[in-house]
Amino acid sequence: MKRFIKDYIHKRINYTLGGRPLHFFSSQELFSSFDLDRGSKLLLYSLGEKVFTNHTGGVLDAGCGIGTLGVCLKSQRPELQVDFTDRDALALAFAEYNAMANNLSGSLFTGSLGINQLPDKKYDLVVSNIPAKAGGPVIEQMIKGYSAVLTEKGLATIVIVHNLAEFAEGVILKNKGRLLHKHSTADYTVFHYNGLRSEKIDTSLKPYIRGECAFRAHDMDLRMRTVYGLPDFEHPGYAVKLGIHLLKKCNVHGSILVYNPGQGHIPLFLLSAPGQKADSVYMAGRDLLGLLVSQLNIMENLKCEIRIRHIPYLRFLEQNFDFIIVNYEKEAVSSSHVLILEDLTRLLKSGGEAIITGGSTFLFRFNSLHHDFTLVEDIKRKGCRGCRFKKK
């Protein structure tokens, strides 16, 4: 992983805690890419010596990002078992890299929506910098979920943007929680709490669901569930439409990979085709939420299961494919086009086909490279571009 992640490093951030110098590496596509954010620093300050004297068991850094909170805590108490979770596989990879860069070991790194995918385990301390864009139902699920994984005397600590502080406090008090500490600045508020009333936490996608939308594919009327935090929640966007247009002209067969499926329009269209000849279909990508909602839409509409791989980038895959569809929305680094080409060259079988949709600039750079792919079709619309390639 060390060799691969270096391609995605944007900046090294230096920070000192308790007299110990630390350094964090960040990617421009991740939160806090230029400096450690003020919310995380405020949460660390609020803990003070408490975590170092009162808590000797496990610590959970939930929604860890690049690992700021968990790495800082473990640097002060290396004997603590610190687990890291995030829905973004690239964030998890950076958290793990930053733990290693600071000579910290023994941690677990798990892809999870809140506590949904965690094993049955209890923690003495949960720390979380709650994302402001998560939405009310998701934030409420997080606050309740963190309390649910605490030991009897455990402590949940969160930091949230100040304009959502009243909502967060309301969730704690509404659920009979004990609010042990509150500290506010102009931008952020920290809460320490525990003791929320015991109830079964909803670990389904329900809190993330934004609504439903109609999707017509191959003369079939499908209903798609869409989620907050992903594009195309009302109707397919231009990149999806370009991908579908290109798919209509393909003889898709054999082993297939859909990378970054979004809300699931592309894999649904592919799998609902009359007489489709796919031997196996995989979905892979950074965003666990996108993978899970796509999986849900396929199950509910077509009653079939599809395998998913939660990975930070394509290099984590080793299987070869006959057909690959890539929706490349974000350029994590300026050399993204080079990295994608290397991965497609390795993963795509000879004679196989690939469809790439994304920004026009990204695909212009990709096409300017020397490669073993023949450009079969190239279409553009509203700043998006879709290309279909055949490997020689």
C-alpha positions as CSV (number, residue, x, y, z in Angstrom):
1,M,0.0,0.0,0.0
2,K,2.8,2.4,0.8
3,R,4.0,2.4,-2.8
4,F,0.6,3.0,-4.3
5,I,-0.7,5.7,-1.9
6,K,2.3,7.9,-2.5
7,D,0.8,8.7,-5.9
8,Y,-2.2,10.3,-4.1
9,I,-0.4,12.4,-1.5
10,H,-1.1,16.1,-1.8
11,K,0.6,17.5,1.3
12,R,2.4,16.7,4.5
13,I,1.0,18.4,7.6
14,N,3.1,18.7,10.7
15,Y,1.4,18.8,14.2
16,T,2.7,18.6,17.8
17,L,0.6,17.0,20.6
18,G,1.8,16.5,24.1
19,G,5.4,17.4,23.1
20,R,5.4,14.7,20.4
21,P,5.8,15.8,16.8
22,L,3.4,14.1,14.4
23,H,2.9,14.3,10.7
24,F,-0.1,13.6,8.5
25,F,-0.3,13.0,4.8
26,S,-3.4,14.1,2.9
27,S,-5.0,13.9,-0.5
28,Q,-6.7,16.8,-2.2
29,E,-9.9,14.8,-2.5
30,L,-10.2,14.2,1.3
31,F,-11.5,16.5,4.1
32,S,-8.8,18.6,5.8
33,S,-6.4,18.3,2.8
34,F,-4.3,21.5,3.7
35,D,-4.3,21.5,7.5
36,L,-5.8,19.7,10.5
37,D,-9.3,21.1,10.8
38,R,-10.2,23.3,13.8
39,G,-13.0,21.0,14.8
40,S,-10.7,18.0,15.4
41,K,-8.2,20.2,17.3
42,L,-11.1,21.4,19.5
43,L,-12.2,17.9,20.3
44,L,-8.7,16.8,21.2
45,Y,-8.4,19.9,23.5
46,S,-11.7,19.0,25.2
47,L,-10.4,15.6,26.0
48,G,-7.3,16.9,27.7
49,E,-5.9,14.3,30.2
50,K,-9.2,12.5,30.5
51,V,-8.6,10.0,27.8
52,F,-5.1,9.3,29.1
53,T,-6.1,8.7,32.7
54,N,-9.7,7.3,32.6
55,H,-9.7,5.1,29.5
56,T,-7.5,2.1,29.1
57,G,-9.5,0.0,26.7
58,G,-10.6,0.4,23.1
59,V,-11.0,3.6,21.2
60,L,-13.1,4.1,18.0
61,D,-12.3,6.9,15.6
62,A,-15.6,6.9,13.7
63,G,-15.6,8.7,10.3
64,C,-11.8,8.9,10.7
65,G,-10.9,10.8,7.5
66,I,-7.1,10.8,7.3
67,G,-6.9,9.5,10.9
68,T,-6.3,12.8,12.8
69,L,-8.1,11.9,16.0
70,G,-7.2,8.3,16.3
71,V,-3.5,8.8,15.4
72,C,-3.2,11.7,17.9
73,L,-4.8,9.7,20.7
74,K,-2.7,6.6,20.0
75,S,0.5,8.7,19.9
76,Q,-0.1,9.6,23.5
77,R,-1.1,6.1,24.6
78,P,0.4,3.6,22.2
79,E,-0.9,0.7,24.2
80,L,-4.5,1.7,23.4
81,Q,-6.4,-0.4,20.8
82,V,-7.6,2.2,18.4
83,D,-10.0,1.2,15.6
84,F,-10.7,3.4,12.6
85,T,-13.8,3.5,10.4
86,D,-14.9,5.5,7.4
87,R,-17.2,5.1,4.4
88,D,-14.4,6.4,2.0
89,A,-11.8,3.7,1.3
90,L,-9.3,6.3,0.3
91,A,-9.7,8.0,3.6
92,L,-9.1,4.7,5.4
93,A,-6.0,4.0,3.4
94,F,-4.6,7.4,4.4
95,A,-5.5,6.8,8.0
96,E,-3.6,3.5,7.9
97,Y,-0.7,5.2,6.1
98,N,-0.6,8.0,8.7
99,A,-0.6,5.5,11.6
100,M,2.4,3.7,10.0
101,A,4.1,7.0,9.2
102,N,4.0,7.9,12.9
103,N,5.3,4.4,13.9
104,L,1.9,3.3,15.4
105,S,0.7,-0.2,15.0
106,G,-2.0,-2.6,16.1
107,S,-5.0,-0.7,14.8
108,L,-8.0,-2.0,12.8
109,F,-9.3,-0.2,9.7
110,T,-12.9,-1.0,8.7
111,G,-15.1,0.4,6.0
112,S,-18.4,1.3,7.6
113,L,-21.4,3.7,7.6
114,G,-21.3,4.9,11.1
115,I,-21.3,1.7,13.2
116,N,-23.3,-0.3,10.6
117,Q,-20.5,-2.6,9.4
118,L,-18.6,-2.9,12.7
119,P,-18.2,-6.2,14.5
120,D,-20.0,-6.7,17.8
121,K,-17.5,-4.8,20.0
122,K,-17.6,-2.3,22.8
123,Y,-15.3,0.7,23.3
124,D,-14.3,2.9,26.2
125,L,-14.1,5.9,24.0
126,V,-15.6,7.0,20.7
127,V,-14.4,10.1,18.9
128,S,-16.0,11.5,15.8
129,N,-15.8,14.7,13.8
130,I,-19.4,14.5,12.4
131,P,-19.7,15.7,8.7
132,A,-22.0,18.6,8.3
133,K,-23.4,17.4,5.0
134,A,-24.5,14.0,6.4
135,G,-28.1,15.2,6.9
136,G,-30.3,15.1,10.0
137,P,-31.4,11.4,10.0
138,V,-27.8,10.2,9.5
139,I,-26.4,12.5,12.2
140,E,-29.0,11.2,14.6
141,Q,-28.2,7.6,13.7
142,M,-24.5,8.4,14.3
143,I,-25.0,10.0,17.7
144,K,-27.2,7.1,18.9
145,G,-25.0,4.5,17.3
146,Y,-21.8,5.8,19.1
147,S,-23.5,5.4,22.4
148,A,-24.7,1.9,21.6
149,V,-21.1,0.7,21.2
150,L,-19.8,2.1,24.5
151,T,-18.8,0.0,27.5
152,E,-20.8,0.7,30.7
153,K,-18.6,3.6,31.7
154,G,-17.6,4.6,28.2
155,L,-17.7,8.1,26.7
156,A,-18.8,9.3,23.3
157,T,-17.2,12.6,22.1
158,I,-18.3,14.4,19.0
159,V,-17.5,17.7,17.3
160,I,-20.0,19.3,14.9
161,V,-20.3,22.6,13.1
162,H,-21.9,25.2,15.4
163,N,-25.1,25.7,13.4
164,L,-26.0,22.0,13.9
165,A,-25.1,22.0,17.6
166,E,-28.7,22.6,18.8
167,F,-29.9,19.6,16.7
168,A,-27.1,17.3,18.0
169,E,-27.8,18.3,21.6
170,G,-31.5,17.7,21.1
171,V,-30.8,14.2,19.9
172,I,-28.8,13.4,23.0
173,L,-31.4,14.8,25.4
174,K,-34.4,13.4,23.5
175,N,-32.9,9.9,24.0
176,K,-32.3,10.4,27.7
177,G,-28.5,10.7,27.3
178,R,-26.2,12.2,29.9
179,L,-24.6,15.3,28.6
180,L,-21.3,15.5,30.5
181,H,-19.5,18.3,28.7
182,K,-20.2,21.0,26.1
183,H,-17.8,23.5,24.7
184,S,-18.5,25.9,21.8
185,T,-16.5,28.3,19.6
186,A,-17.8,30.5,16.8
187,D,-17.4,27.5,14.4
188,Y,-17.8,24.3,16.3
189,T,-19.3,22.6,19.3
190,V,-18.0,19.6,21.2
191,F,-20.2,17.2,23.2
192,H,-19.2,14.5,25.6
193,Y,-22.1,12.1,26.4
194,N,-23.1,8.6,27.2
195,G,-26.1,6.7,28.6
196,L,-28.5,7.1,25.7
197,R,-31.5,4.8,26.3
198,S,-30.8,1.3,25.1
199,E,-32.6,0.4,21.9
200,K,-31.9,-1.5,18.7
201,I,-30.0,0.8,16.3
202,D,-31.2,0.8,12.7
203,T,-28.2,-0.4,10.7
204,S,-30.1,-0.4,7.4
205,L,-29.7,2.3,4.7
206,K,-33.0,3.9,5.8
207,P,-31.5,7.1,7.4
208,Y,-29.5,7.7,4.2
209,I,-32.4,7.3,1.8
210,R,-33.4,10.6,0.2
211,G,-36.3,9.3,-1.9
212,E,-37.2,7.3,-4.9
213,C,-37.0,8.0,-8.6
214,A,-38.2,6.3,-11.7
215,F,-35.7,4.8,-14.1
216,R,-36.6,3.3,-17.4
217,A,-34.2,0.7,-18.8
218,H,-34.8,-1.7,-21.7
219,D,-38.6,-1.1,-21.7
220,M,-38.7,-1.8,-18.0
221,D,-39.9,0.7,-15.4
222,L,-37.6,0.5,-12.4
223,R,-37.8,2.2,-9.1
224,M,-34.6,3.4,-7.6
225,R,-33.8,4.4,-4.1
226,T,-31.5,7.4,-3.9
227,V,-29.3,8.6,-1.1
228,Y,-28.0,11.9,0.3
229,G,-24.4,12.7,-0.6
230,L,-24.3,11.2,-4.1
231,P,-25.2,12.8,-7.4
232,D,-28.0,11.8,-9.7
233,F,-30.6,11.6,-6.9
234,E,-33.5,12.8,-9.0
235,H,-32.6,11.5,-12.4
236,P,-29.5,10.3,-14.2
237,G,-26.9,13.0,-14.8
238,Y,-25.0,13.6,-18.0
239,A,-22.1,11.2,-17.3
240,V,-24.6,8.3,-16.5
241,K,-26.5,9.1,-19.7
242,L,-23.3,9.0,-21.8
243,G,-22.4,5.6,-20.2
244,I,-25.9,4.2,-21.0
245,H,-25.7,5.5,-24.6
246,L,-22.4,3.7,-25.1
247,L,-23.6,0.5,-23.4
248,K,-26.5,0.2,-25.8
249,K,-24.0,-0.5,-28.6
250,C,-21.9,-3.0,-26.8
251,N,-22.0,-6.8,-26.6
252,V,-21.4,-7.1,-22.9
253,H,-20.4,-10.5,-21.8
254,G,-18.1,-12.5,-19.5
255,S,-16.6,-10.9,-16.4
256,I,-17.7,-7.3,-15.8
257,L,-16.5,-4.5,-13.5
258,V,-18.5,-1.4,-12.7
259,Y,-16.2,1.1,-10.9
260,N,-17.9,4.0,-9.0
261,P,-21.5,2.9,-9.6
262,G,-23.1,6.0,-7.9
263,Q,-26.7,5.4,-7.2
264,G,-26.7,2.3,-9.4
265,H,-28.1,3.4,-12.8
266,I,-25.3,1.8,-14.9
267,P,-25.2,-1.6,-13.2
268,L,-29.1,-1.7,-13.2
269,F,-29.2,-0.9,-16.9
270,L,-26.5,-3.5,-17.7
271,L,-28.1,-6.3,-15.7
272,S,-31.6,-5.6,-16.9
273,A,-30.7,-6.0,-20.6
274,P,-32.7,-8.8,-22.3
275,G,-30.5,-11.9,-22.7
276,Q,-27.5,-10.3,-21.0
277,K,-24.5,-12.7,-20.9
278,A,-22.6,-11.6,-17.9
279,D,-20.8,-14.5,-16.2
280,S,-20.0,-12.4,-13.2
281,V,-20.5,-8.7,-12.2
282,Y,-18.5,-6.8,-9.6
283,M,-19.0,-3.3,-8.3
284,A,-16.1,-1.5,-6.8
285,G,-15.3,2.0,-5.5
286,R,-14.2,4.3,-2.7
287,D,-17.6,5.2,-1.4
288,L,-19.3,2.4,0.6
289,L,-22.6,4.2,0.5
290,G,-22.7,4.2,-3.3
291,L,-21.8,0.5,-3.4
292,L,-24.5,-0.4,-0.8
293,V,-27.3,1.6,-2.4
294,S,-26.5,0.2,-5.8
295,Q,-26.5,-3.3,-4.4
296,L,-29.9,-2.5,-2.8
297,N,-31.4,-1.2,-6.0
298,I,-30.3,-4.3,-7.9
299,M,-31.7,-6.6,-5.3
300,E,-35.0,-4.9,-5.1
301,N,-35.5,-4.5,-8.9
302,L,-33.9,-7.6,-10.3
303,K,-33.8,-10.0,-7.3
304,C,-30.2,-10.8,-7.8
305,E,-27.1,-10.3,-5.7
306,I,-24.0,-8.6,-6.9
307,R,-20.5,-8.7,-5.3
308,I,-18.9,-5.4,-4.1
309,R,-15.4,-4.4,-3.4
310,H,-14.7,-1.4,-1.2
311,I,-11.3,-0.2,-2.4
312,P,-9.4,3.2,-2.5
313,Y,-8.4,2.8,-6.1
314,L,-8.4,0.2,-8.9
315,R,-4.9,-1.1,-8.0
316,F,-6.4,-3.1,-5.2
317,L,-8.1,-5.4,-7.8
318,E,-6.2,-8.4,-9.2
319,Q,-8.8,-10.2,-11.3
320,N,-9.0,-9.6,-15.1
321,F,-12.2,-8.6,-16.8
322,D,-13.8,-8.7,-20.2
323,F,-15.6,-5.5,-19.8
324,I,-14.9,-2.5,-17.5
325,I,-17.1,0.6,-16.9
326,V,-15.5,3.5,-15.1
327,N,-17.3,6.6,-13.9
328,Y,-14.5,8.9,-13.0
329,E,-16.0,11.9,-11.2
330,K,-13.1,13.2,-9.3
331,E,-9.4,13.6,-10.0
332,A,-7.6,12.7,-6.8
333,V,-4.3,13.8,-8.3
334,S,-3.2,15.6,-11.5
335,S,-1.8,12.3,-12.8
336,S,-5.1,10.5,-12.5
337,H,-5.3,9.8,-16.2
338,V,-1.9,8.0,-16.1
339,L,-2.9,5.9,-13.1
340,I,-6.3,4.9,-14.6
341,L,-4.5,3.9,-17.8
342,E,-2.0,1.7,-15.9
343,D,-4.9,0.0,-14.1
344,L,-7.0,-0.6,-17.1
345,T,-4.1,-2.0,-19.1
346,R,-3.5,-4.5,-16.3
347,L,-7.1,-5.4,-15.5
348,L,-8.7,-5.6,-19.0
349,K,-8.3,-8.8,-21.0
350,S,-6.9,-8.7,-24.5
351,G,-9.8,-8.0,-26.8
352,G,-11.9,-6.6,-23.9
353,E,-13.7,-3.3,-23.9
354,A,-13.9,-0.4,-21.5
355,I,-16.2,2.6,-21.1
356,I,-15.0,5.6,-19.3
357,T,-17.2,8.6,-18.4
358,G,-16.0,11.7,-16.7
359,G,-14.9,15.3,-17.2
360,S,-13.8,16.4,-20.7
361,T,-10.4,17.5,-19.4
362,F,-9.6,14.1,-17.8
363,L,-10.5,12.2,-20.9
364,F,-8.6,14.5,-23.1
365,R,-5.5,13.8,-21.0
366,F,-6.2,10.1,-21.1
367,N,-6.6,10.0,-24.9
368,S,-3.4,12.0,-25.3
369,L,-1.4,9.1,-23.7
370,H,0.2,6.3,-25.7
371,H,-1.7,3.1,-25.0
372,D,-2.9,-0.2,-26.4
373,F,-6.6,0.8,-26.7
374,T,-8.5,1.6,-29.8
375,L,-11.0,4.4,-29.5
376,V,-14.3,3.0,-30.8
377,E,-16.7,5.9,-29.9
378,D,-16.3,9.3,-28.3
379,I,-19.3,11.5,-27.2
380,K,-19.5,14.8,-25.3
381,R,-22.3,16.6,-23.5
382,K,-22.4,19.6,-21.1
383,G,-18.7,19.3,-20.0
384,C,-18.9,15.5,-19.7
385,R,-17.4,13.0,-22.0
386,G,-17.8,9.3,-22.6
387,C,-15.4,7.1,-24.5
388,R,-15.5,3.5,-25.5
389,F,-12.3,1.6,-26.0
390,K,-11.3,-1.8,-27.2
391,K,-8.0,-3.4,-26.0
392,K,-5.8,-4.6,-28.8
